Amino acid sequence: MQVFLLPKNICKKGIRIEYIVFICYDRRKWKEHSHMRRKSAGKKLMAVLIAASLALTPAELTVAAEMEPEGEEAAFLAEESGDTASSDPEDTAETETEITDGSAAIEEQETTDTDTGNNVQENAETGVMEPGEEAPEGTAEEEELEAPEAAMDEEEALEECEQAEENAAFDDGTKDAVQASAEYSDGKFTWVLDGNGTLTITGNNMELTKNEISESALEKAGIDFSRVNKLVIGNGITGFDRWGMWNLKKYIKELEIHGNAGMNMPEQCFYDVPNIESVVISGAVDVPRDMFGKCTGLKKVTLKNGVRSIGEDAFRDCSSLEGVIFENTVLEKISDGAFWGCSALSSIALPDSVTEIERNAFFETGLRNIQLPEKLTLIGGGAFCNCKNLKQVQLPPQLKELGEGAFFNCENLTQIQLPAQLNKLGTDAFRNCTSLDKIDIPAGLTQIEPDTFCNTGLTSVTLHEGLTKIEDGAFHDCLKLKKIRIPKSVTDIGGLALGIRYNRGNGAEEVIPGGFTVEGYTGSAAERYVKRMHQCENLYHVFFKDVKFVSIGGQTAAVTNISKTKISALKTGAFTGKPLTQALTITYGGKKLVNGRDYTLTWKNNKNIGTASVTIKGKGKYNGSVTKKFRITVQKNAVYTVSRLKYKISNADTSGKGTVVFTGATDKAARKTLTIPTTVKIGGKSFRVTAIGTSAMSGAKKLTTVKIGANIMTVGAKAFCGCSKLSNVTIFSTKLTTAKTGANAFKGIRSNCRFKVPASRVSAYKKLLRAKGAGPKIIVTK
């Protein structure tokens, strides 16, 4: 038996009923009443008829609109009331309210409900629900029926009914029936809702719109919106519009998208959905900009099986995000602001394919540690700014650029090793890293930008020869730094590069702490910097306490342009497939210069065939640069391997006229198919493949299919001898002749091997192939 409340505003005008209790004894009809309560005109008609009866009958406010109980229902009612069924007409008369008008309509409505109803939920603790006060004496025509003090409006009544349905106890298996799976298909899409609330939508290569996931569409499929807690976008869905998921946003806690190449996933399609907790995206898709921004309940994200990119701000401000898992992705970069503000994210391991982390990618996250990929070359500005839990970072060896403010305000960062390949270190890169106590500036870095290490906890700084400029404020406000050695190569030190800035009087002032020592070469920029600070004491309000300059060398020598040195000649090199360098001897005035101290070398275009170069750049006492060139060529008869196929140079011309011979495969024993190309690229140059060498594939017993390119003119003896499984051969060349095809070239292949040849050469090639060991049963067609 179920009890629910019909709100007063569904009664017809003129019938003054404030509050009605409707009782349905048939448990199998409750689901239908609950599901269709807003749209069923029949329900309203029943309510109006009951209300009319009440208005005309001096009865209690409780009205029992009973459907005739039979069998199990009769026993159920008897058990509920604690009595047995009575056949006394007077007893029956006492428990029923007469409804003289409209009874036929009620019977018709009851019949409809019986035919279409769903299994119902039983409240085992209540029978007929009494709403409160008894009706006043007199007829409903003379007096207005009084509603209980706590009368509900329509929404409250409907919510209470839903809550009663959710909480009621089931003891007869009807719960499973209510939660049974639903499935529907309209030819374009298929909806499947299982008993756990997982809604899976698949399609016939169609794009979902808000019409396909509307409330009416799912109702048509027999799917109750409120039961959906997980959404799976399955196969055959080519995309969805921005508003396509709007109707499900407030229900789903889990999302799974099986993507495909070209799938359209719009920006912000799940933006600001606080209840979503888990996301899995797979396939060759791009996660768009702002897709999950401000999903404050999101805890776990899995990207796998070919995901190509993460858009800007894709997971920005997902403050509960704790884990991000990458499985077999092909990501090359983490875009701007991708995980900005993910304050619960304490650890992440980026996939090996990532080469760039863009601006603000992990701004203000809770990261304590991060595993950076070996191939990473760029960390953008602000990438880890305000990551105040970050303590140690292992920068990969190939990193070349660290953007401005990359680790700004990482106040717990204690250790970081700058890689040797680093050639750009941005402004404010480590500013306010108050726990960072030492730094070694790599030799490849020529300039320290403004405020790079301002207000850090540095006690030790190592600068190398090759550094030429220290910009304004580079080591300013480093209170614990007592000594710094400036290399000879430094020619410019900006204002306020060292010391402590504070306000006094009308302007900015600077103090280099007491006992601070600047070590440098006499006559160098280091000495000039200290002297300049002393000389400007009164004019610029710059104060010093016992600062001193300590010389670590004699007067700075005159600088010599490297072009005036003597450089040994470069030789032509042979292509090897690897970068080619040469030993250089550089002298000046009979003295041999040292690589790394007096000059640096930069090689370009030194891997492939053609013209390579090396740039010699002066260092220390030498400045300027000079570039020298040399040739890289191939030699005749040299053998090279391309895609596991081996080629021997027969003509070493590199202008496009060169030729090669196919001589075999590195995986000959296991190879099943073989394509001998028309041309092959070696060292960036194209060579025509004109011949197949002697015994090239002899004994390749697993080989079944061969394609021979159009430039082949010669096939060596026993080229395919003993290829016992070879059953399909396609020949594109029209240039084969008996004279240039070696003996037994095709001996030992499958006896009924099928050859496909140019139409003009069918007859000639049939004779040639049989003559060269293919046998009489081969099939030759065009």
C-alpha positions in Angstrom: 0.0 0.0 0.0 1.3 3.5 -0.9 0.2 6.9 0.3 1.0 10.1 -1.4 -0.2 13.7 -1.3 -2.0 15.5 -4.1 -1.4 19.3 -3.9 -4.3 21.7 -3.8 -3.5 23.5 -7.0 -4.5 20.6 -9.2 -8.2 20.7 -8.1 -10.7 22.4 -10.4 -11.9 25.9 -9.7 -14.8 26.2 -7.2 -13.9 23.1 -5.2 -12.1 24.3 -2.1 -9.9 21.4 -1.1 -6.7 22.3 0.7 -5.1 18.9 1.3 -5.9 15.4 0.0 -4.5 12.0 0.8 -4.6 9.4 -2.0 -4.1 5.8 -1.2 -3.1 3.2 -3.8 -3.3 -0.4 -2.7 -1.7 -1.9 -5.8 2.0 -1.7 -5.2 2.7 -2.4 -8.9 1.2 1.0 -9.9 3.2 3.3 -7.7 6.1 3.6 -10.1 3.8 4.7 -12.9 2.2 7.3 -10.7 5.5 8.6 -9.4 7.2 8.7 -12.9 4.3 10.3 -14.8 2.9 12.5 -12.0 3.5 15.8 -13.9 2.2 14.8 -17.2 -0.6 12.4 -16.7 -4.0 14.1 -17.2 -5.6 11.0 -15.9 -4.1 11.4 -12.5 -5.4 15.0 -12.3 -8.8 13.8 -13.3 -8.9 11.2 -10.5 -7.8 13.8 -8.0 -10.5 16.2 -9.2 -13.2 13.5 -8.9 -12.0 12.5 -5.4 -12.0 16.2 -4.4 -15.5 16.6 -5.7 -16.7 13.7 -3.6 -15.1 15.2 -0.5 -16.7 18.5 -1.2 -20.2 16.9 -1.4 -19.8 14.4 1.4 -19.6 15.1 5.1 -16.7 12.7 5.7 -13.3 12.7 7.2 -10.5 14.4 5.3 -8.9 11.0 4.6 -10.2 9.5 1.4 -9.6 5.9 0.3 -9.7 5.5 -3.4 -9.4 1.8 -3.5 -8.7 -0.5 -6.4 -10.3 -3.8 -5.8 -7.7 -6.0 -4.0 -7.5 -9.6 -5.2 -5.5 -12.6 -4.2 -2.1 -11.6 -2.9 -3.2 -8.0 -2.5 -6.2 -9.0 -0.3 -4.0 -11.0 1.9 -1.6 -8.1 2.1 -4.3 -5.7 3.1 -5.6 -8.1 5.7 -2.1 -8.5 7.1 -1.6 -4.7 7.2 -4.9 -4.1 9.1 -4.5 -7.1 11.4 -8.1 -8.3 10.5 -9.5 -10.9 8.1 -11.7 -9.9 5.2 -15.3 -9.3 6.2 -18.3 -10.2 4.1 -20.7 -8.1 6.2 -22.2 -5.3 4.0 -22.4 -3.0 6.9 -18.7 -3.4 7.7 -17.9 -2.7 4.1 -20.1 0.4 4.1 -18.3 1.7 7.1 -14.9 1.6 5.5 -15.8 3.0 2.1 -16.7 6.5 1.0 -19.4 6.6 -1.6 -18.6 8.3 -4.8 -21.8 8.6 -6.8 -20.6 10.7 -9.6 -17.7 10.1 -11.9 -17.1 6.5 -10.8 -16.9 5.2 -14.3 -14.0 7.7 -15.0 -12.2 6.4 -11.8 -12.6 2.8 -12.9 -11.3 3.6 -16.3 -8.3 5.4 -14.8 -7.6 2.5 -12.4 -7.7 0.0 -15.3 -5.2 2.1 -17.3 -2.9 2.3 -14.3 -3.1 -1.5 -13.7 -2.1 -2.2 -17.3 0.8 0.2 -17.5 2.2 0.4 -14.0 5.6 -0.6 -12.7 6.5 -2.5 -9.6 6.1 -0.5 -6.5 7.7 0.2 -3.2 5.9 -0.7 0.1 6.1 1.4 3.3 5.7 -1.4 5.8 5.2 1.0 8.7 2.1 2.9 7.5 -1.4 2.0 6.6 -3.9 4.7 5.7 -2.1 8.0 6.4 -4.1 10.5 8.6 -3.3 14.1 7.5 -4.3 15.7 10.9 -7.5 17.3 12.1 -10.9 15.8 11.4 -13.2 17.6 8.9 -15.6 20.1 10.5 -19.2 19.2 10.9 -21.6 20.0 8.1 -21.4 19.5 4.4 -18.6 20.6 2.1 -21.2 22.9 0.4 -21.6 24.9 3.5 -18.1 25.0 5.0 -14.6 25.2 3.8 -12.4 22.1 4.7 -9.5 23.2 6.8 -6.0 22.1 5.7 -3.4 20.9 8.2 -1.1 23.6 9.6 1.9 22.1 7.7 0.2 22.1 4.3 2.7 21.5 1.5 3.0 23.2 -1.9 3.2 21.0 -5.0 7.0 20.8 -5.1 7.3 19.8 -1.4 4.6 17.1 -1.8 6.3 15.7 -4.9 9.7 15.7 -3.2 8.2 13.9 -0.1 6.7 11.3 -2.4 10.0 10.7 -4.1 11.7 10.5 -0.8 9.2 8.0 0.5 9.7 5.9 -2.7 13.5 6.0 -2.2 13.4 5.0 1.5 10.6 2.4 1.6 11.6 -1.2 2.4 11.2 -3.9 -0.2 10.6 -7.4 1.0 9.3 -9.1 -2.0 11.9 -8.6 -4.7 10.3 -5.5 -6.2 13.4 -3.4 -5.6 15.4 -5.3 -8.2 12.5 -4.9 -10.6 12.5 -1.1 -10.2 16.2 -1.0 -10.8 16.2 -3.3 -13.8 18.2 -2.2 -16.9 16.5 -0.3 -19.6 17.5 -0.4 -23.3 16.3 1.6 -26.3 17.4 2.3 -29.8 16.1 4.7 -32.5 18.4 3.5 -35.3 20.8 6.4 -34.7 21.7 5.8 -31.1 21.3 3.1 -28.5 20.8 3.9 -24.8 21.4 1.2 -22.1 20.9 1.8 -18.4 22.1 -1.0 -16.1 21.0 -1.7 -12.5 24.0 0.2 -11.1 23.0 3.5 -12.8 25.5 3.3 -15.7 24.1 4.9 -18.8 25.9 3.8 -22.0 25.2 5.6 -25.2 26.5 4.2 -28.5 25.8 5.4 -32.0 25.9 4.8 -35.7 28.7 7.3 -36.5 26.5 10.2 -35.3 27.0 13.3 -33.2 25.0 13.7 -29.9 23.1 16.9 -29.4 21.0 18.2 -26.5 18.0 16.7 -28.2 19.4 13.1 -28.0 20.1 13.4 -24.3 17.0 15.5 -23.3 14.7 14.4 -20.5 12.0 13.5 -23.0 14.4 11.4 -25.1 15.5 9.4 -22.1 11.9 9.0 -20.8 11.0 7.6 -24.3 13.8 5.1 -23.7 12.3 4.3 -20.3 15.3 5.8 -18.5 14.9 7.8 -15.3 17.3 10.8 -15.2 17.7 10.6 -11.5 19.1 7.0 -11.6 22.0 7.9 -13.9 25.2 8.2 -11.9 27.7 7.2 -14.6 27.8 8.1 -18.2 29.7 6.1 -20.9 30.0 7.7 -24.3 30.7 4.5 -26.3 31.6 3.5 -29.9 30.0 5.2 -32.9 29.7 8.6 -31.3 31.5 11.2 -33.4 31.1 14.1 -31.0 28.6 16.1 -28.9 27.7 19.8 -28.8 28.4 22.0 -25.8 24.9 21.7 -24.4 24.5 18.0 -25.2 25.4 16.9 -21.6 23.6 19.7 -19.8 20.6 17.7 -18.7 22.8 15.0 -17.1 25.3 17.2 -15.4 23.6 17.3 -12.0 23.4 13.5 -11.8 26.6 11.9 -13.1 29.5 11.2 -10.8 31.5 9.2 -13.3 32.3 9.9 -17.0 33.9 7.6 -19.5 34.5 8.7 -23.1 35.7 6.2 -25.8 37.0 8.6 -28.3 38.0 8.3 -31.9 40.0 10.4 -34.4 38.1 13.5 -35.4 35.7 13.3 -32.4 34.2 16.7 -31.7 34.4 17.5 -28.0 33.5 21.2 -27.5 35.1 23.6 -25.0 33.6 23.8 -21.5 31.2 21.0 -22.1 31.6 19.8 -18.5 32.6 23.1 -17.0 31.6 23.7 -13.4 30.0 20.3 -12.7 30.8 20.0 -8.9 29.4 16.4 -8.4 31.5 14.7 -11.1 34.3 12.6 -9.4 35.9 10.4 -12.0 36.8 10.9 -15.7 38.3 8.3 -18.1 39.1 9.4 -21.7 40.6 7.1 -24.2 41.3 7.1 -28.0 42.9 9.5 -30.4 41.2 12.6 -29.1 42.1 16.1 -28.0 40.8 17.2 -24.6 39.5 20.7 -25.3 40.0 24.0 -23.5 38.2 24.4 -20.2 36.5 21.0 -20.6 36.5 20.2 -16.9 37.3 23.6 -15.4 35.9 24.2 -11.9 34.8 20.6 -11.4 35.5 20.9 -7.7 34.4 17.4 -6.9 36.7 15.7 -9.5 39.2 13.4 -7.8 40.6 11.2 -10.5 41.4 11.5 -14.2 42.7 8.8 -16.5 43.9 9.6 -20.1 44.8 6.6 -22.2 45.1 4.7 -25.5 46.2 7.5 -27.8 44.9 10.8 -26.2 46.8 13.5 -28.2 46.6 16.7 -26.3 45.2 18.5 -23.2 43.8 22.0 -24.0 44.3 25.2 -22.1 42.8 25.3 -18.6 41.3 21.8 -19.2 41.3 20.9 -15.5 41.8 24.4 -14.0 40.5 24.8 -10.5 39.6 21.2 -10.0 40.4 21.6 -6.3 39.8 18.0 -5.3 41.8 16.4 -8.1 44.2 13.9 -6.4 45.4 11.7 -9.2 46.1 11.9 -13.0 47.0 8.7 -14.8 48.5 8.6 -18.3 48.4 5.3 -20.1 49.8 4.9 -23.7 49.1 8.5 -24.6 50.9 10.5 -27.3 50.9 13.8 -25.5 53.7 16.2 -26.6 52.8 19.1 -24.3 50.9 20.1 -21.2 49.0 23.3 -22.3 48.7 26.6 -20.6 47.0 26.4 -17.2 46.0 22.8 -17.8 46.1 21.9 -14.0 46.1 25.5 -12.6 44.7 25.6 -9.0 44.5 21.8 -8.5 45.4 22.2 -4.9 44.9 18.5 -3.9 47.2 17.2 -6.6 50.4 16.2 -4.8 52.1 14.0 -7.3 52.1 13.4 -11.1 54.2 11.4 -13.5 54.2 12.8 -17.0 54.4 10.5 -20.1 57.7 10.1 -21.9 56.3 11.7 -25.0 55.9 15.2 -23.4 58.5 17.7 -24.6 56.9 21.0 -23.5 55.2 22.2 -20.3 53.5 25.5 -21.2 52.8 28.6 -19.1 51.1 28.2 -15.7 50.4 24.5 -16.4 50.7 23.5 -12.7 50.3 27.0 -11.2 49.4 26.9 -7.5 48.9 23.1 -7.3 49.6 21.0 -4.2 52.5 19.1 -5.9 55.1 17.7 -3.6 57.0 15.8 -6.3 56.8 15.5 -10.1 58.4 13.1 -12.5 59.5 15.0 -15.6 60.1 13.1 -18.9 63.6 12.7 -20.3 62.7 14.4 -23.6 61.4 17.6 -22.0 63.0 20.7 -23.5 60.8 23.6 -22.3 59.2 24.6 -19.0 57.1 27.7 -19.6 56.7 30.8 -17.5 54.9 30.3 -14.2 54.6 26.5 -14.9 55.2 25.6 -11.2 54.6 29.1 -9.7 53.2 29.1 -6.1 53.7 25.3 -5.7 54.5 25.8 -2.1 54.8 22.1 -1.2 57.3 21.3 -3.9 60.7 20.4 -2.3 62.8 18.7 -5.0 62.7 18.7 -8.8 65.0 16.6 -11.1 65.3 18.6 -14.3 65.9 16.4 -17.3 69.2 16.7 -19.2 67.7 17.9 -22.5 66.0 20.9 -20.9 67.0 24.0 -22.8 64.6 26.7 -21.6 63.2 27.6 -18.2 60.6 30.4 -18.5 60.1 33.5 -16.4 58.7 32.8 -12.9 58.8 29.0 -13.6 59.3 28.3 -9.8 58.3 31.6 -8.4 57.3 31.4 -4.8 58.1 27.8 -4.3 59.1 28.5 -0.8 59.9 24.9 0.2 62.1 24.1 -2.8 65.5 23.1 -1.4 67.4 21.5 -4.3 67.5 21.9 -8.0 70.2 21.0 -10.5 70.3 23.1 -13.7 71.1 20.9 -16.7 74.2 21.5 -18.9 72.0 22.0 -22.0 70.1 24.9 -20.4 70.6 28.1 -22.5 67.8 30.4 -21.2 66.8 31.1 -17.7 63.9 33.5 -17.4 63.3 36.5 -15.2 62.1 35.7 -11.6 62.6 32.0 -12.3 63.4 31.2 -8.7 62.4 34.4 -7.0 61.2 33.9 -3.4 62.4 30.3 -3.2 63.5 31.0 0.4 64.6 27.4 1.1 66.9 27.1 -1.9 70.5 27.2 -0.5 72.8 26.6 -3.5 72.9 26.9 -7.2 75.3 26.0 -10.0 74.9 28.0 -13.1 75.8 25.8 -16.2 78.5 26.9 -18.5 76.1 27.2 -21.5 74.2 30.0 -19.8 75.6 33.4 -20.9 73.2 35.7 -19.1 71.3 35.8 -15.7 68.1 37.7 -16.1 66.7 40.3 -13.7 65.5 39.0 -10.3 66.2 35.4 -11.2 67.3 34.5 -7.7 66.0 37.5 -5.8 65.0 36.8 -2.2 66.2 33.2 -2.1 68.0 31.4 0.7 71.2 31.0 -1.3 74.5 30.5 0.6 76.5 29.2 -2.3 76.5 30.3 -6.0 78.8 28.8 -8.7 79.3 30.8 -11.9 81.3 29.5 -14.8 83.4 31.0 -17.6 81.2 31.9 -20.5 78.7 33.9 -18.4 78.8 37.5 -19.8 76.1 39.4 -18.0 74.4 39.5 -14.6 71.2 41.6 -14.9 69.6 43.9 -12.3 68.6 42.3 -9.1 69.8 38.8 -10.1 70.9 38.0 -6.6 69.2 40.8 -4.7 67.9 40.2 -1.1 69.8 37.0 -0.8 70.4 37.6 3.0 72.5 34.4 3.6 74.9 34.9 0.6 78.2 36.1 2.0 80.5 35.6 -1.0 80.4 35.4 -4.7 83.1 34.8 -7.3 82.6 36.6 -10.7 84.2 34.9 -13.7 86.5 36.8 -16.0 84.1 36.4 -18.9 81.5 38.6 -17.2 81.5 42.1 -18.8 78.3 43.6 -17.4 76.8 43.6 -13.9 73.5 45.4 -13.6 72.5 47.7 -10.8 71.2 46.1 -7.6 72.5 42.7 -8.8 73.8 42.1 -5.3 72.7 43.4 -1.9 69.5 44.1 0.1 66.9 46.6 -1.0 64.8 48.5 1.5 63.1 51.9 1.9 64.6 54.8 3.8 63.8 58.4 3.4 62.6 59.4 0.0 64.0 56.6 -2.1 65.2 53.1 -2.6 68.4 52.1 -0.8 70.7 49.1 -1.0 72.9 47.5 1.6 75.4 44.8 0.8 75.6 42.8 4.1 78.6 43.2 6.3 81.5 40.9 5.5 80.2 40.4 1.9 83.0 39.6 -0.5 83.1 39.9 -4.2 85.9 37.9 -5.8 87.0 38.8 -9.3 89.7 39.8 -11.6 91.5 43.2 -11.3 90.1 45.6 -13.9 87.0 43.3 -14.4 83.3 44.1 -14.2 83.3 42.7 -10.7 85.8 45.3 -9.5 84.0 48.1 -11.3 80.7 47.1 -9.8 82.0 47.4 -6.2 83.7 50.7 -6.9 80.6 52.0 -8.6 78.6 51.2 -5.5 81.0 53.1 -3.2 81.2 56.1 -5.5 77.4 56.4 -5.7 76.9 56.2 -2.0 75.5 59.6 -1.3 73.8 60.2 -4.7 71.8 57.0 -4.8 71.4 56.2 -1.1 73.5 53.0 -1.4 75.1 51.9 1.8 77.8 49.3 2.4 79.2 47.6 5.5 82.7 46.3 5.1 82.2 45.1 1.5 85.5 44.3 -0.1 86.8 43.2 -3.5 89.3 40.4 -3.6 91.4 40.0 -6.8 91.8 36.4 -8.0 93.9 37.3 -11.1 95.9 40.0 -12.8 94.8 42.9 -15.0 92.2 41.8 -17.5 93.9 41.0 -20.8 92.9 42.6 -24.1 90.2 40.7 -25.9 91.1 39.1 -29.3 88.7 38.3 -32.1 88.6 34.6 -32.7 88.7 35.2 -36.5 92.4 36.2 -36.1 93.3 32.8 -34.8 94.6 29.9 -37.0 92.1 27.1 -37.5 93.0 23.7 -38.9 91.3 22.6 -42.2 88.2 20.5 -42.1 88.0 17.2 -44.1 85.2 15.7 -46.2 83.4 13.1 -44.0 81.7 9.9 -44.9 78.0 9.5 -44.0 77.4 7.1 -41.1 73.9 8.0 -40.1 75.2 9.6 -36.9 76.2 13.3 -36.3 79.7 13.8 -37.6 82.3 16.0 -35.8 86.0 16.6 -36.4 89.0 17.4 -34.2 90.0 21.0 -34.6 93.2 22.7 -33.7 93.0 26.5 -33.0 96.1 28.5 -32.2 96.9 32.2 -31.7 100.5 33.5 -31.6 101.7 29.9 -31.5 99.6 29.1 -28.4 97.0 26.4 -28.6 93.6 27.5 -27.5 91.4 25.3 -25.2 87.9 24.3 -26.1 85.5 25.4 -23.4 87.9 28.0 -22.0 88.8 30.0 -25.1 86.1 29.0 -27.5 83.0 26.9 -28.0 82.0 24.8 -31.0 78.5 24.5 -32.5 77.9 21.9 -35.3 75.0 22.2 -37.7 73.7 19.9 -40.5 76.3 17.4 -39.6 74.2 14.2 -39.8 73.0 13.8 -43.3 74.6 13.9 -46.7 75.4 17.4 -47.9 77.2 20.5 -46.5 77.8 20.7 -42.8 79.2 23.6 -40.7 80.9 24.4 -37.4 80.8 27.8 -35.7 83.7 28.7 -33.5 82.7 31.3 -30.9 85.3 33.1 -28.8 85.2 33.0 -25.0 87.1 34.6 -22.2 89.9 36.6 -23.7 88.5 35.9 -27.2 85.3 37.2 -28.8 83.6 37.1 -32.1 82.9 34.0 -34.1 83.8 32.3 -37.4 82.0 29.5 -39.3 83.7 26.7 -41.3 82.0 24.3 -43.7 82.7 20.7 -44.9 81.1 18.0 -47.0 79.4 14.7 -46.0 79.2 12.2 -48.8 78.6 8.5 -49.4 81.1 6.1 -50.9 80.5 3.4 -53.5 79.9 -0.1 -52.2 79.1 1.2 -48.7 76.1 -0.6 -47.2 73.3 1.2 -45.3 70.2 -0.2 -43.5 66.9 1.6 -43.9 63.8 0.2 -42.1 65.6 -3.2 -41.6 66.3 -3.5 -45.4 70.0 -3.3 -46.5 71.2 -1.4 -49.6 74.6 -1.2 -51.2 75.6 2.0 -53.0 76.2 1.3 -56.7 76.4 4.9 -57.8 77.3 7.5 -55.2 75.9 10.6 -57.0 73.9 12.7 -54.4 72.0 14.9 -56.9 69.2 12.3 -57.5 71.0 10.1 -60.0 72.5 7.7 -57.4 71.6 4.0 -57.4 71.6 1.2 -54.9 71.3 -2.6 -54.8 68.9 -4.3 -52.4 71.1 -6.9 -50.6 68.8 -8.4 -48.0 67.0 -7.8 -44.7 68.2 -7.8 -41.1 65.2 -9.8 -40.1 65.3 -12.2 -43.1 64.6 -15.4 -41.1 61.4 -14.0 -39.6 60.1 -11.7 -42.3 56.8 -12.7 -44.0 56.3 -9.8 -46.4 58.8 -7.7 -48.4 58.4 -4.6 -50.5 61.4 -3.5 -52.5 60.8 0.2 -53.2 61.3 2.2 -56.3 63.6 4.7 -54.4 65.1 4.8 -51.0 66.3 7.8 -48.9 69.8 7.5 -47.4 71.1 10.4 -45.4 68.4 12.7 -46.7 69.1 11.9 -50.4 67.1 9.8 -52.8 68.6 6.8 -54.5 66.9 4.6 -57.2 66.7 0.9 -56.3 67.8 -0.8 -59.6 68.9 -4.3 -58.6 68.3 -7.3 -56.2 71.6 -8.8 -55.0 72.7 -12.4 -55.3 71.0 -14.6 -52.6 69.4 -11.4 -51.1 66.5 -13.3 -49.6 67.7 -16.9 -50.1 66.4 -19.3 -47.5 63.7 -16.9 -46.1 61.4 -19.8 -45.3 58.6 -17.6 -43.7 58.4 -15.2 -46.7 55.0 -15.4 -48.3 54.5 -12.1 -50.2 57.0 -10.0 -52.3 56.5 -6.7 -54.2 59.3 -5.7 -56.6 59.6 -2.0 -57.5 59.5 -0.4 -60.9 63.2 0.5 -61.2 64.5 -3.1 -60.8 66.5 -4.1 -63.9 68.6 -6.9 -62.4 67.8 -9.9 -60.1 70.8 -11.8 -58.8 71.3 -15.5 -58.8 69.4 -17.4 -56.0 67.8 -14.1 -55.0 64.7 -15.9 -53.7 65.9 -19.4 -53.8 64.5 -21.7 -51.1 61.6 -19.3 -50.1 59.3 -22.3 -49.8 56.2 -20.4 -48.6 56.4 -17.7 -51.2 53.0 -17.7 -52.9 52.4 -14.1 -54.1 54.7 -11.9 -56.1 53.9 -8.6 -57.7 56.4 -7.2 -60.2 56.0 -3.5 -61.2 59.1 -3.3 -63.3 59.0 -3.8 -67.1 62.8 -3.9 -67.4 63.6 -7.4 -66.4 65.3 -9.6 -68.9 66.5 -13.2 -69.0 70.1 -12.0 -69.4 69.9 -9.9 -66.2 68.1 -12.4 -64.1 70.5 -14.8 -62.4 70.2 -18.6 -62.3 67.8 -20.2 -59.8 66.6 -16.8 -58.8 63.1 -18.2 -58.0 64.0 -21.9 -57.4 62.3 -23.6 -54.5 59.3 -21.2 -54.1 55.8 -22.6 -53.8 54.9 -24.5 -57.0 51.6 -22.7 -57.6 53.0 -19.3 -56.8 50.9 -16.5 -58.3 52.8 -13.7 -60.2 51.1 -10.4 -61.0 53.1 -8.5 -63.7 52.6 -5.6 -66.1 50.1 -6.4 -68.9 52.6 -6.0 -71.6 55.0 -8.4 -70.0 52.8 -11.4 -69.1 54.1 -13.8 -71.8 57.7 -12.8 -71.6 57.8 -12.9 -67.8 56.2 -16.3 -67.8 59.0 -17.8 -69.8 61.6 -15.8 -67.8 60.3 -17.0 -64.4 60.0 -20.6 -65.4 63.5 -20.5 -66.8 64.9 -19.1 -63.5 63.5 -21.9 -61.4 59.9 -20.9 -60.7 58.5 -24.2 -62.2 55.8 -25.0 -64.7 52.8 -24.6 -62.4 53.1 -21.0 -61.5 50.3 -18.6 -62.4 51.2 -15.4 -64.2 48.5 -12.7 -64.7 48.4 -9.0 -65.4 
